[in-house]
Amino acid sequence: MQAGPKYRTPKDDAVEADIFDHDPVDEDDLWFLPGPDHATLDAPHDLPLPQADQTPLVDVAAWVAAEAALARPLADLALQVGALTARLAAGPAGWRQRLALREAADLSWLAGDRVPMERLALWLTLRLAGDNEDAQALARAGWAVRRLQGGAGPADDLAAFLGRQSEEGQVQLDHQIADWTEVMGQAQQLHPLSRAALGFHIWPVVGLSAGHAMGGAAPLPLMEAAVVAARYSLQTGDGLFVPLALGGAGGLRAGGTPQDRLQRWISGADHATRAGVRMLDAVSAWEAQANEVCAGLSGRTPPQLLRLLCDWPLVSAPMAEAETSASRAAVQRNLNWMTKAGIIREVTGQGRYRFWTAAV
């Protein structure tokens, strides 16, 4: 009887090797397997590959030590900031607007845009601009004014605060913001003023200086970082911030050790805050004097014009007409009377398209 076919078993396949099979490879030579546990290695030269530098990008401990060494000037700055915020809280909302205009204008000069406060005020009210380059600079400064005046702060949602719009770079931006937020979270023990200084100086470290287009007018890195720090110093949404650039911005200069940077920051913020207090005091004194001079005038237009001149550095007749709801004749008549009385002055010297400012 003929035997049936013989069936092969896995054991037979394992025994019979094909002529094309290679010799077995030792498991230690397989490059794609996980390497040895670093914790079990006896010496650094046993590592299979070079290791990345694990040194943190920002030495938060050095900033903590710097703050401890500068405790006295930091306390003096906090006192000045308290005096400024008390004046802003007690005064009209227009004071915050005027302070934000001045800060944004000074920041634009430091960033290279060189936008005067008067030009910025005209652009915000009447959207008056020159060529496209000028309009871009005004748009950037206008962004700074809006962010300084109020709304959610950078501590709440930095991405929304920046308002950057770039679909292709959104993932990269999210990583940069996450890095910035992580470092700021590690510095919770710092005073808010010191933490704001840290946030400003790590802006380029985490890559946020590479701004993405925001409606065609992305804020310049220095301006953007300074506005974030100004609002972060107080972490409020009521339009209060710490001035950093009024009358100069030596405090925003980079370079040096953390103590050098923090010392310049405190000194610069103290100078700017005092300048802000002096400006508000001057506006308040002018308003009191102007109200006294105009006490004999009848109607509601004079006090409305005085309030408008406190809120804005420049006022035109069309702007005053829109803001006060008074007739053009009434606005023009009161502006001419106030000019003759010496409490306001016309700045253009023209017969048309004239603008007035408080004689502070």
C-alpha positions as CSV (number, residue, x, y, z in Angstrom):
1,M,0.0,0.0,0.0
2,Q,1.4,3.4,-1.0
3,A,2.0,5.8,1.8
4,G,0.2,9.1,1.7
5,P,1.8,12.6,1.5
6,K,4.0,13.6,4.4
7,Y,2.9,16.8,6.0
8,R,5.6,19.2,7.2
9,T,5.6,20.5,10.8
10,P,7.0,23.8,12.2
11,K,9.7,21.7,13.8
12,D,10.8,20.5,10.4
13,D,10.9,24.1,9.1
14,A,13.0,25.1,12.0
15,V,15.5,22.3,11.3
16,E,15.8,22.7,7.6
17,A,17.5,26.1,6.8
18,D,17.3,27.7,3.4
19,I,20.5,28.4,1.5
20,F,19.6,32.1,1.5
21,D,19.2,32.3,5.3
22,H,21.9,34.4,7.1
23,D,23.5,33.3,10.3
24,P,21.5,34.2,13.4
25,V,22.2,37.8,14.6
26,D,22.9,38.4,18.3
27,E,20.2,40.4,19.9
28,D,22.8,42.9,21.2
29,D,23.6,43.9,17.6
30,L,20.1,44.8,16.6
31,W,20.2,48.6,16.3
32,F,16.4,49.1,16.4
33,L,16.0,47.5,19.9
34,P,15.8,49.9,23.0
35,G,19.2,50.7,24.4
36,P,20.3,50.1,27.9
37,D,18.8,51.8,30.9
38,H,20.9,54.9,31.6
39,A,20.3,54.5,35.3
40,T,22.2,51.2,35.2
41,L,25.2,52.4,33.4
42,D,28.4,52.7,35.4
43,A,30.1,55.5,33.5
44,P,29.1,58.3,31.0
45,H,31.2,56.7,28.3
46,D,28.9,53.7,28.3
47,L,26.0,55.8,26.8
48,P,25.1,54.6,23.3
49,L,24.6,58.1,21.8
50,P,25.5,61.7,22.7
51,Q,23.1,63.2,25.2
52,A,21.5,66.6,24.8
53,D,22.4,69.4,27.1
54,Q,19.8,69.3,30.0
55,T,20.6,72.7,31.3
56,P,17.4,74.8,31.4
57,L,17.1,77.7,29.1
58,V,16.1,80.0,31.9
59,D,17.6,80.0,35.4
60,V,14.6,80.8,37.5
61,A,16.6,80.4,40.7
62,A,19.0,83.2,39.6
63,W,16.0,85.5,39.2
64,V,14.8,84.6,42.7
65,A,18.2,85.4,44.1
66,A,18.2,88.7,42.1
67,E,14.9,89.7,43.5
68,A,16.1,89.0,47.1
69,A,19.1,91.3,46.4
70,L,16.9,94.1,45.1
71,A,14.1,93.9,47.7
72,R,14.3,97.5,48.7
73,P,14.1,99.1,45.2
74,L,11.4,96.6,44.3
75,A,9.3,97.7,47.3
76,D,9.7,101.4,46.3
77,L,8.5,100.5,42.8
78,A,5.5,98.7,44.2
79,L,4.7,101.8,46.2
80,Q,4.8,104.0,43.1
81,V,2.7,101.6,41.2
82,G,0.2,101.7,44.0
83,A,0.0,105.5,43.8
84,L,-0.5,105.4,40.1
85,T,-3.3,102.7,40.2
86,A,-5.0,104.6,43.0
87,R,-5.1,107.8,40.8
88,L,-6.4,105.8,37.8
89,A,-9.0,104.0,39.9
90,A,-10.3,107.3,41.4
91,G,-10.2,109.3,38.1
92,P,-12.3,109.1,35.0
93,A,-11.8,106.3,32.4
94,G,-10.3,108.9,30.0
95,W,-7.2,109.0,32.2
96,R,-6.4,105.4,31.5
97,Q,-6.9,106.0,27.8
98,R,-4.5,109.0,27.8
99,L,-1.9,107.0,29.7
100,A,-2.3,104.1,27.3
101,L,-1.9,106.4,24.3
102,R,1.3,107.9,25.8
103,E,2.8,104.4,26.6
104,A,2.0,103.0,23.2
105,A,3.4,106.0,21.4
106,D,6.7,105.8,23.4
107,L,6.9,102.1,22.8
108,S,6.4,102.7,19.0
109,W,9.4,105.0,19.0
110,L,11.6,102.4,20.8
111,A,10.4,99.8,18.3
112,G,11.4,102.0,15.3
113,D,7.9,103.1,14.2
114,R,8.1,106.6,15.7
115,V,4.4,107.3,16.0
116,P,3.6,110.5,17.9
117,M,0.8,110.4,20.5
118,E,-1.2,113.0,18.5
119,R,-1.0,111.0,15.3
120,L,-2.0,107.8,17.1
121,A,-5.0,109.6,18.7
122,L,-6.2,110.8,15.3
123,W,-5.9,107.4,13.8
124,L,-7.9,105.8,16.6
125,T,-10.7,108.3,16.3
126,L,-10.8,109.2,12.6
127,R,-8.6,106.5,11.0
128,L,-6.4,109.2,9.5
129,A,-3.2,107.7,8.0
130,G,-0.7,108.4,5.2
131,D,0.9,105.7,3.1
132,N,0.7,102.0,3.7
133,E,3.8,101.9,5.8
134,D,2.5,104.6,8.0
135,A,-0.8,102.8,8.4
136,Q,1.0,99.6,9.4
137,A,2.9,101.5,12.1
138,L,-0.3,103.1,13.4
139,A,-2.1,99.7,13.4
140,R,0.6,98.3,15.6
141,A,0.5,101.2,18.0
142,G,-3.3,100.9,18.0
143,W,-3.0,97.3,19.0
144,A,-0.9,98.3,22.0
145,V,-3.4,100.9,23.1
146,R,-6.3,98.4,22.9
147,R,-4.4,95.8,24.9
148,L,-3.2,98.3,27.5
149,Q,-6.7,99.8,28.1
150,G,-8.4,96.6,29.2
151,G,-9.8,93.2,28.4
152,A,-8.5,89.8,29.4
153,G,-4.9,89.9,30.4
154,P,-2.0,87.7,29.1
155,A,-2.1,85.6,32.3
156,D,-5.6,84.4,31.3
157,D,-5.0,83.5,27.7
158,L,-1.8,84.6,26.1
159,A,-2.8,83.4,22.6
160,A,-6.0,85.5,22.6
161,F,-4.2,88.5,24.1
162,L,-1.6,88.5,21.3
163,G,-4.3,88.0,18.6
164,R,-1.8,86.5,16.1
165,Q,-3.3,84.9,13.0
166,S,-1.2,82.4,11.2
167,E,-2.7,79.0,10.2
168,E,0.6,77.6,9.0
169,G,2.5,78.6,12.1
170,Q,-0.2,77.9,14.7
171,V,1.4,74.7,16.0
172,Q,4.7,76.4,16.4
173,L,3.1,79.3,18.2
174,D,1.2,77.0,20.5
175,H,4.5,75.3,21.5
176,Q,6.2,78.7,22.1
177,I,3.3,79.9,24.3
178,A,3.5,76.6,26.2
179,D,7.2,77.1,26.8
180,W,6.7,80.7,28.0
181,T,3.8,79.7,30.2
182,E,5.8,76.8,31.7
183,V,8.7,79.1,32.7
184,M,6.3,81.7,34.2
185,G,4.6,78.9,36.1
186,Q,8.0,77.9,37.6
187,A,8.5,81.5,38.8
188,Q,5.3,81.7,40.9
189,Q,7.4,82.6,44.0
190,L,8.5,85.9,42.3
191,H,6.7,89.2,42.9
192,P,4.4,90.0,39.9
193,L,6.7,92.9,38.9
194,S,9.7,90.6,38.9
195,R,7.8,87.9,37.1
196,A,6.8,90.4,34.4
197,A,10.4,91.3,33.9
198,L,11.3,87.6,33.5
199,G,8.4,87.2,31.0
200,F,9.8,90.1,28.9
201,H,13.3,88.8,28.8
202,I,12.4,85.2,27.9
203,W,10.3,86.4,25.0
204,P,13.1,85.8,22.4
205,V,14.4,82.7,24.3
206,V,11.2,80.7,23.7
207,G,10.9,82.0,20.1
208,L,8.0,84.4,20.5
209,S,10.0,87.2,18.9
210,A,9.4,85.6,15.5
211,G,5.9,87.2,15.2
212,H,3.3,85.9,12.8
213,A,1.1,88.2,10.7
214,M,-1.8,89.7,12.6
215,G,-4.1,91.2,10.0
216,G,-1.1,92.5,8.0
217,A,0.3,94.5,10.9
218,A,2.0,92.3,13.4
219,P,3.2,94.1,16.6
220,L,6.9,94.3,16.7
221,P,8.6,91.9,19.2
222,L,9.8,94.6,21.6
223,M,6.4,96.3,21.6
224,E,4.5,93.0,22.0
225,A,6.7,91.7,24.8
226,A,6.5,95.1,26.7
227,V,2.7,95.3,26.4
228,V,2.4,91.7,27.7
229,A,4.7,92.6,30.7
230,A,2.9,95.9,31.4
231,R,-0.4,94.1,31.8
232,Y,1.1,91.0,33.5
233,S,2.6,93.1,36.2
234,L,-0.9,93.8,37.7
235,Q,-2.9,90.8,36.1
236,T,-6.1,92.8,36.1
237,G,-8.8,93.2,33.4
238,D,-9.8,96.7,34.4
239,G,-7.5,98.7,32.2
240,L,-4.7,99.1,34.7
241,F,-1.0,98.5,33.8
242,V,2.5,99.4,34.8
243,P,4.1,101.9,32.4
244,L,7.5,100.8,31.2
245,A,8.4,103.3,28.4
246,L,7.2,106.8,29.5
247,G,10.1,109.2,29.2
248,G,12.5,106.5,28.0
249,A,12.9,102.8,28.3
250,G,16.3,101.9,29.7
251,G,14.6,99.2,31.7
252,L,13.7,97.3,28.5
253,R,17.4,96.9,27.5
254,A,18.6,93.3,27.4
255,G,22.0,91.9,28.4
256,G,23.8,91.1,31.6
257,T,23.0,88.8,34.5
258,P,19.4,88.3,35.8
259,Q,20.3,90.8,38.6
260,D,21.5,93.4,36.0
261,R,18.3,93.0,34.0
262,L,16.0,93.1,37.0
263,Q,17.8,96.2,38.4
264,R,17.4,98.0,35.1
265,W,13.8,96.9,34.9
266,I,12.9,98.2,38.3
267,S,14.7,101.5,37.7
268,G,13.0,102.0,34.3
269,A,9.6,101.1,35.5
270,D,10.0,103.4,38.5
271,H,10.9,106.3,36.2
272,A,8.0,105.6,33.9
273,T,5.5,105.2,36.7
274,R,6.5,108.5,38.3
275,A,6.2,110.2,34.8
276,G,2.7,108.7,34.6
277,V,1.8,110.1,38.0
278,R,3.1,113.6,37.0
279,M,1.1,113.5,33.8
280,L,-2.1,112.6,35.5
281,D,-1.5,115.3,38.2
282,A,-0.9,117.9,35.5
283,V,-4.1,116.9,33.6
284,S,-6.1,117.0,36.9
285,A,-4.8,120.5,37.7
286,W,-5.6,121.7,34.2
287,E,-9.1,120.4,34.4
288,A,-9.7,122.1,37.7
289,Q,-8.4,125.4,36.3
290,A,-10.3,125.1,33.1
291,N,-13.6,124.4,34.9
292,E,-13.0,127.5,37.0
293,V,-12.4,129.6,33.9
294,C,-15.4,128.2,32.1
295,A,-17.7,128.4,35.1
296,G,-19.6,131.4,33.6
297,L,-20.4,129.6,30.3
298,S,-23.9,128.3,29.9
299,G,-25.0,125.0,28.3
300,R,-23.7,121.5,28.4
301,T,-21.1,121.8,25.6
302,P,-18.3,123.5,27.6
303,P,-17.9,120.8,30.3
304,Q,-18.2,118.1,27.6
305,L,-15.4,119.7,25.6
306,L,-13.2,119.9,28.7
307,R,-13.8,116.3,29.5
308,L,-12.9,115.4,25.9
309,L,-9.7,117.4,26.0
310,C,-8.7,115.5,29.2
311,D,-9.3,112.2,27.5
312,W,-7.5,112.8,24.2
313,P,-4.3,114.7,23.5
314,L,-5.8,116.2,20.3
315,V,-9.4,117.2,19.5
316,S,-10.8,118.3,16.2
317,A,-14.2,120.0,15.6
318,P,-15.7,117.0,13.8
319,M,-14.5,114.7,16.6
320,A,-15.9,117.0,19.2
321,E,-19.2,117.2,17.4
322,A,-19.4,113.4,17.2
323,E,-18.5,112.9,20.9
324,T,-20.6,115.6,22.4
325,S,-23.6,115.5,20.1
326,A,-23.5,119.3,19.9
327,S,-23.8,121.3,16.7
328,R,-20.8,122.3,14.7
329,A,-21.5,126.0,15.4
330,A,-21.6,125.4,19.2
331,V,-18.5,123.3,19.2
332,Q,-16.5,125.9,17.1
333,R,-17.8,128.8,19.2
334,N,-16.7,127.2,22.5
335,L,-13.3,126.1,21.1
336,N,-12.6,129.6,19.9
337,W,-13.6,131.1,23.3
338,M,-11.4,128.6,25.2
339,T,-8.5,129.4,22.9
340,K,-8.8,133.1,23.6
341,A,-9.0,132.3,27.3
342,G,-5.7,130.5,27.1
343,I,-6.8,127.1,28.5
344,I,-6.4,125.3,25.1
345,R,-4.3,126.0,22.0
346,E,-4.6,125.2,18.4
347,V,-1.7,123.1,17.1
348,T,-1.8,123.2,13.3
349,G,-1.8,126.9,12.6
350,Q,-4.1,126.4,9.7
351,G,-7.5,127.8,8.7
352,R,-8.9,124.3,8.0
353,Y,-8.5,120.8,9.5
354,R,-7.5,122.3,12.9
355,F,-6.8,120.5,16.1
356,W,-6.8,121.7,19.7
357,T,-5.0,120.4,22.8
358,A,-5.2,121.2,26.5
359,A,-2.7,123.9,27.6
360,V,-1.2,121.5,30.2
